Amino acid sequence: MKLTLVAFVVSLLAVNAQFPKPCATPQAWHGRASSYDHGKGVHNRFNITYDFANRRKRIVDEIDANTPGRSFHELLMLYNEDIFYEIDLATGYCEARKPFFPWQPYEIPDNATFEGEYTLGQSLRVQVWSDRVVAPIPIRETWIGTFTVGDCIPVYEVISKGEISTSITSTFYNVVGGFDANVFIPPSQCKSAVIREN
């Protein structure tokens, strides 16, 4: 009986060891990204700077001459200071407001579900994770993230509120570790901006 129990425990440990654990994503990086809002039908390309330790993100739209009439912005999201600054890249006008969505780190939650490991292109190994719950009651995922094996750099992310029409798909590329901390200093015209409630 004891031998059977020991064999069962050893086999259970071996099965659990086969599933990867969530890796730790870089806490400071910058790169390029694109996102598609399925509900609005809007595609954006932008440069992003990410600072996990200070809960900050900076997004600067890539100006596209092929979209006449569209405005382009820089968005400073300073969660620890409880403020967002949105700067019009054409006019320099700065608007301040309270954060309109909660801090969302680019990381794999500890309780994430491993969905698989794949190769992109010739050699980029990635792992796919989600917040899908299998048991006791199955719950459909609202987040799916793809990260490189080894460095754990975000590659692809889908955030959904249940329907495809409310999903936002983001792709990250040219990601490099570290950043210039000066990019998080609001420009002088933002000092006089009145904070707007959402």
C-alpha positions as CSV (number, residue, x, y, z in Angstrom):
1,M,0.0,0.0,0.0
2,K,2.8,2.4,1.0
3,L,4.7,1.6,-2.2
4,T,1.5,2.3,-4.3
5,L,1.0,5.7,-2.6
6,V,4.7,6.7,-3.1
7,A,4.5,5.7,-6.8
8,F,1.3,7.8,-7.2
9,V,2.9,10.9,-5.5
10,V,6.0,10.5,-7.7
11,S,3.9,10.2,-10.9
12,L,1.8,13.2,-9.8
13,L,4.9,15.3,-9.2
14,A,6.3,14.3,-12.6
15,V,3.1,15.3,-14.4
16,N,3.1,18.7,-12.6
17,A,6.8,19.3,-13.5
18,Q,6.0,19.0,-17.2
19,F,3.9,22.2,-17.2
20,P,5.9,25.4,-17.3
21,K,5.5,28.0,-14.6
22,P,4.8,31.7,-15.6
23,C,8.0,33.5,-16.4
24,A,8.9,37.0,-15.0
25,T,8.6,39.7,-17.7
26,P,11.1,42.5,-17.9
27,Q,10.2,45.4,-15.6
28,A,11.6,48.1,-17.8
29,W,11.5,48.2,-21.6
30,H,10.6,50.2,-24.7
31,G,9.6,49.3,-28.2
32,R,7.1,49.5,-30.9
33,A,3.6,48.1,-30.9
34,S,0.3,48.1,-32.7
35,S,-3.2,47.5,-31.4
36,Y,-6.6,46.8,-33.0
37,D,-9.8,47.7,-31.3
38,H,-12.3,45.3,-32.7
39,G,-15.3,47.3,-31.4
40,K,-14.3,50.6,-32.9
41,G,-12.5,49.2,-35.9
42,V,-9.4,51.3,-35.1
43,H,-5.8,50.3,-35.7
44,N,-3.0,52.2,-34.0
45,R,0.7,52.0,-34.3
46,F,2.8,53.5,-31.5
47,N,6.0,53.6,-29.5
48,I,5.7,52.4,-25.9
49,T,7.8,52.8,-22.8
50,Y,7.0,50.6,-19.8
51,D,8.1,51.0,-16.2
52,F,6.6,48.3,-13.9
53,A,8.4,49.5,-10.7
54,N,6.8,53.0,-10.9
55,R,3.6,51.9,-12.6
56,R,4.1,54.1,-15.7
57,K,3.5,53.8,-19.4
58,R,4.2,56.2,-22.2
59,I,2.5,55.8,-25.6
60,V,3.4,58.0,-28.6
61,D,1.3,57.5,-31.7
62,E,3.3,57.0,-34.9
63,I,2.2,59.7,-37.3
64,D,0.7,58.3,-40.5
65,A,0.3,60.7,-43.4
66,N,-2.2,58.2,-44.9
67,T,-4.8,59.0,-42.3
68,P,-5.8,62.6,-43.1
69,G,-7.8,64.4,-40.4
70,R,-6.7,62.1,-37.6
71,S,-5.0,63.6,-34.6
72,F,-2.0,61.9,-33.0
73,H,-1.1,62.0,-29.3
74,E,1.4,61.2,-26.6
75,L,-0.1,59.6,-23.6
76,L,1.7,59.6,-20.2
77,M,0.1,57.2,-17.8
78,L,1.4,57.9,-14.3
79,Y,-0.6,55.6,-12.1
80,N,1.4,56.3,-8.9
81,E,0.5,60.0,-9.3
82,D,-3.1,59.1,-10.3
83,I,-2.9,61.2,-13.5
84,F,-2.8,60.8,-17.3
85,Y,-1.5,63.5,-19.6
86,E,-2.6,63.5,-23.2
87,I,-0.6,65.8,-25.5
88,D,-1.7,66.6,-29.0
89,L,1.4,66.1,-31.2
90,A,0.4,68.7,-33.7
91,T,-0.6,71.5,-31.4
92,G,1.2,70.7,-28.2
93,Y,-2.1,71.1,-26.2
94,C,-2.0,69.1,-23.0
95,E,-5.0,67.6,-21.2
96,A,-4.8,66.1,-17.8
97,R,-7.3,63.6,-16.4
98,K,-7.7,60.9,-13.8
99,P,-6.8,57.4,-15.0
100,F,-9.8,56.0,-17.0
101,F,-8.8,52.3,-16.7
102,P,-6.8,50.4,-14.0
103,W,-3.1,49.6,-14.1
104,Q,-2.6,46.6,-16.4
105,P,1.0,45.3,-16.1
106,Y,2.5,43.4,-19.0
107,E,3.0,40.1,-17.1
108,I,1.8,36.6,-16.7
109,P,-0.4,36.2,-13.7
110,D,0.7,33.6,-11.2
111,N,-2.5,31.6,-11.7
112,A,-2.4,31.8,-15.5
113,T,-3.3,28.7,-17.6
114,F,-0.5,27.4,-19.9
115,E,-2.0,27.1,-23.4
116,G,1.1,25.9,-25.4
117,E,4.5,26.6,-26.7
118,Y,5.2,27.4,-30.4
119,T,7.8,28.6,-32.8
120,L,7.2,31.9,-34.7
121,G,9.1,32.2,-37.9
122,Q,12.3,30.2,-38.1
123,S,13.4,30.2,-34.4
124,L,11.4,32.5,-32.0
125,R,10.1,30.2,-29.3
126,V,7.0,31.6,-27.5
127,Q,4.6,30.5,-24.8
128,V,0.9,31.3,-24.7
129,W,-0.9,31.9,-21.4
130,S,-4.4,32.9,-20.5
131,D,-6.7,33.6,-17.6
132,R,-9.0,30.8,-18.6
133,V,-10.3,28.7,-15.7
134,V,-10.7,24.9,-16.3
135,A,-12.1,23.7,-13.0
136,P,-14.2,23.6,-10.9
137,I,-16.4,25.8,-13.1
138,P,-15.0,26.5,-16.6
139,I,-14.6,30.3,-17.3
140,R,-13.8,31.6,-20.7
141,E,-10.6,33.7,-20.9
142,T,-10.6,37.5,-21.0
143,W,-6.8,37.8,-21.4
144,I,-4.4,35.8,-23.6
145,G,-0.7,36.7,-23.7
146,T,2.2,35.4,-25.8
147,F,5.7,35.8,-24.4
148,T,9.2,34.8,-25.6
149,V,10.7,31.7,-24.0
150,G,13.7,32.7,-21.9
151,D,13.5,36.5,-21.9
152,C,9.7,36.5,-21.3
153,I,9.2,39.5,-23.6
154,P,5.6,40.3,-24.5
155,V,4.8,39.5,-28.1
156,Y,1.1,39.5,-28.4
157,E,-1.9,40.2,-26.2
158,V,-5.7,39.9,-26.5
159,I,-7.9,41.5,-23.9
160,S,-11.6,40.8,-24.2
161,K,-14.7,41.7,-22.3
162,G,-16.5,38.6,-23.4
163,E,-17.4,39.3,-27.0
164,I,-15.1,39.7,-30.0
165,S,-16.6,43.2,-30.6
166,T,-15.1,44.4,-27.3
167,S,-11.6,42.8,-27.8
168,I,-8.3,44.7,-28.2
169,T,-5.4,42.9,-29.8
170,S,-1.9,44.2,-29.3
171,T,1.3,43.1,-30.9
172,F,4.8,44.2,-29.6
173,Y,8.0,44.2,-31.6
174,N,11.5,45.7,-31.5
175,V,11.3,45.5,-27.7
176,V,14.5,46.5,-25.9
177,G,15.3,46.5,-22.2
178,G,15.5,49.7,-20.2
179,F,14.4,53.3,-21.1
180,D,15.2,56.9,-20.7
181,A,13.4,58.0,-17.4
182,N,13.1,61.6,-18.8
183,V,10.4,60.5,-21.2
184,F,8.0,60.3,-18.2
185,I,8.5,64.0,-17.2
186,P,5.4,65.9,-18.4
187,P,6.2,68.7,-20.8
188,S,6.0,72.3,-19.4
189,Q,2.5,73.0,-20.9
190,C,1.1,70.2,-18.8
191,K,1.9,72.0,-15.6
192,S,-1.1,74.4,-16.0
193,A,-3.5,71.7,-17.2
194,V,-6.6,71.3,-15.2
195,I,-7.3,67.7,-14.1
196,R,-10.5,66.5,-15.7
197,E,-12.7,63.9,-14.1
198,N,-13.8,61.1,-16.3
